[in-house]
Amino acid sequence: MEPYSRHVLICTGGFCSNERRGRALYAQLAKLLQREDLLFGPRRVKRSEAPCLGVCGGGPIVAVYPEGIWYAGVTPELLERIVVEHLRDGRIVDEAVFHRLQP
């Protein structure tokens, strides 16, 4: 199996967003990854739903690994920036970072 370059987790639980916005972001992420050609090859990205990432007040949360970057309060517009700037171009969207695994 060919390795993934990154793994994106999206909180889809009901506690961080009463409207379940995480589910809509998860569906949008699939379309954005396809549009940016990030589903196959050496830059391919794995996406996963997470029922809870333990930060309910800041949701929806999007976590990007292996960097360990967590984005909070993610909107469709911010998700697009994360895909283009972070996943495609390798530039973290610093002003939207909620938590870093490594300082």
Backbone bond lengths (Angstrom), bond angles and torsions (degrees), N, CA, C in turn:
res aa  C-N    CA-C-N  psi(-1)  N-CA   C-N-CA  omega(-1)  CA-C   N-CA-C  phi
1 M - - - 1.453 - - 1.526 108.85 -
2 E 1.292 115.28 135.03 1.464 121.42 178.03 1.534 109.67 -72.39
3 P 1.331 117.97 134.76 1.468 119.59 -178.20 1.528 112.13 -71.09
4 Y 1.319 114.29 157.73 1.462 121.44 174.30 1.521 108.65 -90.80
5 S 1.327 116.69 148.08 1.466 119.57 176.31 1.523 110.81 -81.23
6 R 1.340 116.13 -32.90 1.460 121.10 -179.78 1.519 109.91 -147.56
7 H 1.327 114.82 159.86 1.458 122.13 176.23 1.525 106.89 -128.21
8 V 1.324 116.04 124.33 1.466 122.02 -178.78 1.523 108.50 -110.46
9 L 1.327 115.93 125.52 1.461 122.51 176.46 1.521 108.31 -108.73
10 I 1.323 115.84 132.41 1.466 120.64 177.37 1.516 108.48 -121.26
11 C 1.326 115.84 125.99 1.457 120.83 177.19 1.530 108.60 -70.55
12 T 1.330 115.64 120.90 1.465 120.02 -179.76 1.529 111.56 -115.54
13 G 1.321 117.17 10.85 1.458 121.04 179.59 1.516 111.94 -70.26
14 G 1.312 115.91 165.27 1.456 120.98 -176.49 1.509 115.20 -85.49
15 F 1.321 118.54 -10.93 1.462 119.80 -175.56 1.522 113.39 -81.11
16 C 1.328 117.92 -31.20 1.469 119.07 -177.63 1.525 111.43 -83.17
17 S 1.320 116.37 -15.42 1.457 119.76 179.02 1.522 108.47 -156.02
18 N 1.314 116.43 111.26 1.466 119.89 -179.27 1.518 112.37 -58.22
19 E 1.316 116.33 -28.97 1.464 120.67 -178.30 1.524 111.90 -86.41
20 R 1.329 116.73 4.28 1.478 121.36 -179.09 1.525 111.17 56.10
21 R 1.315 115.97 43.49 1.462 120.37 -179.87 1.520 112.62 -62.08
22 G 1.332 117.40 -25.50 1.459 120.63 178.66 1.515 112.79 -59.72
23 R 1.316 117.17 -36.58 1.473 120.79 178.83 1.527 110.96 -65.21
24 A 1.312 116.71 -41.14 1.468 120.33 177.82 1.527 110.06 -65.49
25 L 1.333 117.19 -39.34 1.465 120.51 177.70 1.524 110.93 -64.59
26 Y 1.326 116.77 -38.83 1.465 121.15 179.17 1.528 110.38 -61.01
27 A 1.322 116.83 -43.74 1.469 120.99 177.46 1.528 110.67 -66.18
28 Q 1.327 116.88 -41.91 1.465 120.88 178.92 1.526 110.61 -63.16
29 L 1.326 116.96 -38.12 1.463 120.57 -178.88 1.524 111.19 -59.17
30 A 1.321 117.63 -40.31 1.471 120.36 178.70 1.522 110.67 -58.91
31 K 1.312 116.87 -44.42 1.467 121.30 -179.45 1.530 111.43 -66.25
32 L 1.326 116.25 -41.72 1.465 119.99 -179.53 1.527 111.69 -67.30
33 L 1.327 117.00 -40.22 1.468 119.79 178.06 1.520 110.85 -63.11
34 Q 1.325 116.11 -39.06 1.464 119.58 177.49 1.529 110.22 -66.22
35 R 1.315 116.82 -46.55 1.464 121.33 -178.97 1.529 111.91 -58.95
36 E 1.327 116.63 -39.07 1.465 121.32 -177.02 1.533 112.64 -90.79
37 D 1.332 116.95 8.80 1.470 122.87 177.34 1.530 111.65 59.49
38 L 1.336 115.48 46.48 1.459 121.24 -178.35 1.528 112.77 -114.37
39 L 1.340 116.54 22.03 1.464 120.08 179.65 1.523 113.01 -99.37
40 F 1.320 117.41 -19.29 1.462 121.29 -176.02 1.518 109.87 -137.42
41 G 1.313 116.03 161.98 1.455 120.85 176.38 1.517 112.83 84.08
42 P 1.316 116.62 -169.96 1.468 120.97 -173.79 1.530 114.43 -67.75
43 R 1.325 118.45 -18.63 1.471 121.22 179.94 1.524 112.24 -98.22
44 R 1.320 118.12 8.52 1.466 119.75 -172.54 1.523 112.49 -62.49
45 V 1.321 114.33 146.26 1.462 122.80 -174.73 1.526 108.94 -119.60
46 K 1.319 116.02 133.14 1.467 122.89 174.94 1.518 107.77 -93.00
47 R 1.317 116.48 136.69 1.466 120.15 175.90 1.516 108.73 -118.88
48 S 1.326 116.11 143.00 1.459 121.66 179.66 1.519 109.78 -142.16
49 E 1.327 114.63 146.62 1.460 121.19 172.20 1.525 108.14 -85.98
50 A 1.306 116.76 141.68 1.460 121.95 173.77 1.524 107.03 -124.23
51 P 1.325 118.46 122.12 1.458 119.15 -178.18 1.524 113.09 -63.56
52 C 1.344 116.86 -27.81 1.461 119.78 177.54 1.524 108.95 -160.79
53 L 1.320 115.68 130.27 1.463 121.15 175.04 1.531 111.10 -106.23
54 G 1.339 116.44 6.00 1.456 121.10 172.74 1.516 116.39 79.21
55 V 1.319 117.63 14.52 1.469 121.15 179.32 1.528 107.47 -129.02
56 C 1.297 115.86 61.42 1.460 121.04 -170.16 1.528 113.72 -58.01
57 G 1.302 118.58 -38.95 1.457 121.41 -176.45 1.512 114.67 -68.36
58 G 1.311 118.20 -17.76 1.460 120.36 -175.57 1.502 114.66 -105.83
59 G 1.325 117.43 8.35 1.462 120.31 -170.84 1.504 114.69 -77.28
60 P 1.292 114.57 169.62 1.454 127.71 -4.19 1.536 111.85 -68.05
61 I 1.322 114.45 144.21 1.461 122.61 179.89 1.520 109.04 -103.02
62 V 1.325 116.45 139.02 1.464 122.86 172.25 1.524 106.22 -124.74
63 A 1.335 116.63 123.07 1.462 122.18 179.65 1.521 109.18 -113.30
64 V 1.329 116.16 134.02 1.465 121.91 -178.17 1.526 108.83 -117.38
65 Y 1.326 114.90 123.76 1.467 121.56 177.79 1.514 109.08 -120.58
66 P 1.331 119.98 149.39 1.456 126.82 20.78 1.526 114.96 -87.46
67 E 1.324 119.00 -1.04 1.463 120.40 -177.53 1.524 113.42 -66.87
68 G 1.332 117.57 -26.60 1.457 120.48 -177.65 1.511 112.71 72.56
69 I 1.326 116.42 36.19 1.466 122.20 179.22 1.525 108.49 -97.51
70 W 1.330 116.04 127.18 1.459 121.66 177.95 1.526 108.67 -112.93
71 Y 1.327 115.02 129.81 1.467 121.98 175.81 1.527 107.75 -108.43
72 A 1.335 117.58 138.58 1.464 122.25 -179.07 1.518 110.47 -114.76
73 G 1.341 115.47 158.22 1.458 120.81 177.41 1.516 112.57 57.75
74 V 1.320 116.06 39.66 1.463 120.37 -173.35 1.530 110.89 -72.38
75 T 1.307 114.95 127.99 1.463 123.79 175.71 1.525 108.12 -104.54
76 P 1.330 118.33 168.97 1.468 119.38 174.98 1.527 112.52 -56.70
77 E 1.322 116.97 -37.46 1.464 120.60 -180.00 1.532 111.40 -67.62
78 L 1.325 116.14 -42.68 1.462 119.66 178.33 1.524 110.56 -66.90
79 L 1.322 117.90 -38.75 1.463 120.21 178.03 1.522 110.62 -59.35
80 E 1.315 116.93 -40.80 1.463 119.88 177.91 1.528 110.47 -61.61
81 R 1.309 117.11 -42.13 1.476 120.12 177.23 1.527 111.17 -63.49
82 I 1.329 117.14 -41.62 1.464 120.82 179.17 1.524 110.11 -60.20
83 V 1.325 116.62 -44.35 1.468 120.05 -179.75 1.523 110.84 -64.78
84 V 1.315 117.25 -49.10 1.469 120.64 -175.82 1.530 111.18 -71.74
85 E 1.322 117.03 -52.53 1.462 120.13 -173.70 1.527 113.05 -76.92
86 H 1.326 117.26 -47.33 1.462 120.34 -175.36 1.531 111.87 -84.55
87 L 1.325 116.99 -57.15 1.464 119.45 -174.02 1.521 112.97 -72.24
88 R 1.311 117.71 -42.30 1.465 120.37 -178.06 1.526 112.39 -82.71
89 D 1.360 115.70 -48.24 1.462 119.81 -172.03 1.530 114.39 -97.83
90 G 1.342 117.50 -10.27 1.461 120.31 176.95 1.515 115.71 79.17
91 R 1.339 117.27 16.28 1.468 121.97 178.93 1.531 109.57 -109.16
92 I 1.297 116.95 117.08 1.463 121.23 179.18 1.526 109.31 -64.99
93 V 1.325 116.74 139.81 1.471 122.27 177.47 1.534 106.38 -83.01
94 D 1.326 115.91 80.24 1.468 122.89 -169.41 1.522 114.58 -53.90
95 E 1.318 117.67 -42.22 1.468 119.12 -175.26 1.525 112.84 -68.61
96 A 1.323 118.08 -12.30 1.460 121.44 -179.63 1.527 112.87 -106.64
97 V 1.336 117.79 1.07 1.467 121.00 -177.49 1.523 109.94 -72.04
98 F 1.321 115.04 128.90 1.457 122.71 178.41 1.535 110.38 -96.31
99 H 1.327 116.34 -37.73 1.465 121.22 -175.59 1.519 109.49 -154.27
100 R 1.327 115.30 143.93 1.473 121.81 174.62 1.521 107.81 -121.44
101 L 1.323 116.39 130.90 1.456 119.92 177.66 1.520 110.75 -64.12
102 Q 1.318 116.03 -38.76 1.463 122.45 177.44 1.528 107.88 -114.70
103 P 1.341 117.67 135.73 1.472 119.29 179.74 1.516 112.76 -65.59
